[in-house]
Amino acid sequence: MAKTRIYLIGTGVIASFHAGSIPALPDPENIELSAADPSPDARARFLKQNPQTRMFDNAQAMLSEPAHEDDIVIVASPACTHCELTCVALETGRHVLCEKPWAMNTGEAERMIAAAKRNKRLLGCCSCRFQGRLANEKVKEMMRTGQLGTPYHLAFVNRGPRSRPGIEYQPESKWFLDRSKNSGGCLVDWGPYDLAVLNELLSPVRVDVVGAWMTSPVTAADPRSVVFDVEEHIGAMLRYHLRNETVVSVTYERSACVHGPGCHRAELEGSKGSVYWDWLGFPQDTNKMTYFHDQDGALQTDEIAYGEKNPVSAFHKALVFFYRSVKGEQVPSVLNEEAFFNFACLRSIYDAALSGTPQTVFRGA
């Protein structure tokens, strides 16, 4: 049996996660791993951990060999390189899984989508790491069966007190703090996961960003010798238009730095009940959700227990799901037009915050 070839562009921290995901694939013994990075030190560190890797000093040389039908390229370099490297890989006839943030702007994302269509390849985003959780599937079931009545408001708040990439997390990677290299701060770092879950949960045909704001709280740990111009706290009021013409207002907040307490809250309110749950399940899943509803005129509170359905960890889902999609399986990957829609919603939050004017994104537009 011919080996499935995986090509990594970039050999930093996130690339190591992808390499570490190979044992979770259905047939890890049938994988041939190649990697490319211009940094000799980065290549040496990666090779020490993954000695069977075919190593290259540039992506073009690595991808110069003829493509196989199920070749997979993973773009795991800084965001400012994603568009160019993704398009190069797609033009060689290979499927591409791109790290988040997917691109620097919607113009770049449009180029990537066009290259995928032109070459009839799958183009995925790593924002699927929290897809397919049983908790989120249970909430979708409660909506589908009418248990909540007509949904009208979703609070989706995720406040991390001190978890800034480039400062508290992965402090050696200061490029996270430079908008010209990463295109933004906490929204592009964690927002792709948030929007993937929100859009999977509600399946909107249109999203209005009614208003948005962003800032970066000041701390004594803020670096002074490098560019630091990204937001670390952002919020928006969103209006989700569903397929059945229901409109759900979404209160959205994400931070990697606040002076107040941390909070991870997902609560969906409906005309007949509401549900409060741990959508993230990270780092420790509570394995239960709380359902509030009326019973004989009094408020009833029930706990609903669940177990994690998918044994694949969040760290491994991006590659495992994409690999299985390439093999023709139906899994909760974030691919092609869906990935573009999620990315367009994310960029519209920035556009609303910067311009002070509402934005609208249509699915399939």
N, C-alpha and C positions, 0 to 999 in steps of 0.2 A: 504494500500500500504506500502510495506517495505521501510524503510528509506535508502537513500544512505549515506554510511558512509565515512567521510573524516578524515584522520589521518594526523596530522601535526607533523613532527619531527623537533623540534626546536621551541622556542616561542619568538624569538627576533623581531626586527623591521620588517623584511620581512614577518615573519609568521603573524604578525598583518595585513599586507596588504592582505594576502591570506584569513584570517578570515573575513576581511572587504569586500571581493569579494563575499561572500556567498549570500548576498541579491540580487546580480546581476544575480544569477543562475536562470534557468527557473522555478524551484520549491524550493525556499529557505526554505519553511516551512517543506520540506521533507528531510532535511539534519541533520545528527547526527555528531557533531564535537568532535574529541578526539585530544589530544596533549600530547607530551612527551618532557621533558627537564630535564637534571640532576641538573639544578640550581634552588633552591627553590625560590630565588628572581625573576628570570625570569618567573617561573610558576605563582607566586603570581601576578605579573604585568599583565600577559596575562589573568589570570582568572578574574581579576578586570574588564577588558574590555570585556571579553567574558564569562560571568558567567555560561552559559549553557554547557560549555566544560567539557568533561570527561578528567581528568588530570592524567598523569602518570609521574614517575620519570625516566623511560627508555623506549626506543622504543621497545625492545624485549617483555617486559611485555604488552605494548599496543597492539602489533600485534599478541599476543598469541591466541586470540580468532579465531575461524574458519572464513575463508574469505568468503565474498559474491562476486558474479560475477562482480559487478560494484563498489567494494570498490576502493577508491583512496587514495594513500599515497603521501603526499607532503614533500619532503626533503628540509628543509629550515634552515639547519645548515651550519657551515663553510665548505668551499670547500674541505678541507682535509678529511672530513668525508663522502663526497657524495658517493663515490664508494661503500664503505662497507655498508652504510645504505641503499642505493638503491638496492644493491644485496640482502640484508636481506629481504627487503620489497617485492621484486619480487619473491623470493623463497617462500613467504607465499601465493602466488597466487593472488597478488593485482597489479593493475595498479599503475605506479609511475610517478609523475611529479617532476622533480628535478630542483632546482634552478641553475642559472648560477653562476660561471663557472661550467659546467657539471661535470668535473672531474679534477684531477691534471695533467693528461697526457693521451696520446692516449691509452696506455696499460690499464689504468683503464677504459677508455671509451669502449674498446673492451670487457672487462669483463662484464660491464653493459649491453651492447647489447646482449652478449651471454646469460646472465641470462633472459633478456626479451624474446628472441627467445625460450629458453628452456621452459619457463613457459607460452608462448603464451599470453603475456601481452603487453599493450601499455607502452612505456617509452617516456615521453615527456621532453622538455626543456622549461624553462620560457623565452627563447629568442624571443618568438612570440609576445611580447607586442606592437610591432609597425607593425605587419603584418595586411594585409587586409585594409590598408588605401586607400581611394579613389584616392589620389594623385598618389600613386605607381601603382594602377590599371590602371590609365589613361596613365601613361608612358608605361606600358606594351601594352596597346591598340595601342598607337602611333607606337610602334615597330612592332606590329603584322600587322597593316594595311599599313606599309611602309611609314608612314608620315615623318619619320626621314631618310628614305633611309636605307643604311647599317650602323649600329652603329659601331663606331671604338674606342671611348674613353669615359670613365666615370670618372669624378672627384668626389670623395666622401671624403669630408674633414669635420671633426668635431673637432674643437679646443675649449676646455673649459679653460678659463684663470685660474680659481681656483675652482675646484670641486672635490678634492681628497677624496675618502672614507677613513675614519680614521683621517682626518685632518680638512678640511672645511666641509665635509659632514659626518654625523654620527661619530663625533670625538671620542666617547667612544669606538668604535670598532677598536682598533689598529691592530687587526689581519689582516685587509685588507692590511697592509703595509709589511707584512711578507710573502715572496715568499713560504716558507715552509708550510704555512697555506692556502694561497689563490692562489698559483701557478703563480701569476703575478699581474700586476697593472691595468692600464686603459684599456688594451686590453681585459683582462678577465672580467673586470667590465662592459664595454660598447661594446666591440667587438662582443659578442654574438648577440646583436641586429643588429649591422652593417652587420655581415656576413649573418644573417638570411634574411635581406632585400636584400642585394646584390645577394644572391643565389636564392631567390624567383624571383627577378626582371629579372635576366639574364638566370637562369636555365642552368648552365654550365654542361658539361659532364666531364670537366677537368679544374683545376685551377693551374696555375704555379705562384709560388712566385719567381719572377725574382730577387728581392733584397729587403732587409728590414733593418731598423735601429731602435734603441730605446735609450732613455735617461731619466733622471729625473732632470729637472731644479731645481736649488737651491733657497730656500726662507728662510726668517727668521722664518717662521712658521714650518719648518721641525722639527719633534720630535728628540730629542737626547737620550732619555732614553729607547727607544724601537727599535726593529729591523725595519729598513726601507730600503729594498733592492729591491723594485719593480719599474718598469718604470712608468712614468707619461706622456710620450710623445713617440709615436711610429708611424712609417710610412712604407709603402711598395709599390712597383710597382708590380701589379698583371696582369696576362694575362688569360682572361676568354675564354675558347673554348666552343662555343655554339653548339647546336645540328645540326644546318644547316651549320656547318664548319666556320661560322663567328668567328673572333677573336677580342675581345674587350679588350683594355688595360685599366686598372683601376688604377688611382692614389689614394691611400688610406692614410688617416692620421687621428689619433685619439689622443686627449690629455685630461688630467684632470688638467694640469698645463702648461701654457706658459707665457712668459713675454710680448708677443705681444697681439694683439686684438683677441677676440673670433671670431669664424667663423663656420657656419654650411652651407655647400654647397654641393648640388648634381646637377651635370650638365652632361647630356648625349649628346655627339656629334655624328651626323650621316652624311652621304654623302649628304643628302637633307635638313637637319635642325638640330637644337639642342633644348633641353628643360632644363630649370632651375627650380627646385622645392624644396619645403620644405618637405623632406621625413619624418622628425621627427614629425612635427606638435606639438612640445612640447617646452615650456609650453603653447604657444599660436599659434594656426594654422592661417596662413595667408589666407587660403582658395583660393589660386590662384597660378598658375604657369605661367612661361613666355616661349613662343615658338618663336624661331628665325628661319627664313627661307628666301629663295630667292623668290622675286616676280618681274618678268620682269627685272632681272639684278640688283635689289636693295635689300638691306637687309630690311626685314619686321619683325617687333616685335609685337606679339599678346599676350594678357593676356587671359588665360583660367581659368575661375572660376569653382570651384567645392565645394561641401559640404561634410562633413564627413559622410561616408556611415554607419559605424558601431557605434551604440550608446554606446557600451561598452568601458569604458575608458581604457587607457593603463595600469593602475594599476590593472584592473580586468581581462584583456584578458587572462592571463596565465591560471588561474583556469577555467574561463568560457569556453574558447575554448577546454581545455583538458576534462572538464566534458562533453561537447557536443560530443567530439570525442568518449569518452567511451560509450556514448549513441547511437553511430552509425551515427552521423551527419558528413557532410563534411564541415569542417571549417579550417581556416588557422593556425592550430596547427603546431608545429615543433616536429615530432615524429620519433622514432626509427632510421632507416637508414639516414633519412634527418638530424636529430639532430646530428648523428655521423659525417656525411659529413661536416656540418657547423663547428663542433668542430675540425675536422681534419684540415680544412682550417685555423682556428684560430691558432692552435698549429704550423702549418707550417710557419706562419709569425714569430713566436718566433724562430723556428729552423733556418730559413734563417738569422734572425738578429744575433743570437748567433754564427752560424757557418760561415757566410759569403758566403754560397753556395746556389744556387737556390733549391727550393723544388717543388714537384708536387703532387697533390691530385686528384685521379680519383673518380668520383661519382660511388658508388656501389662497390668500391674496399675494 
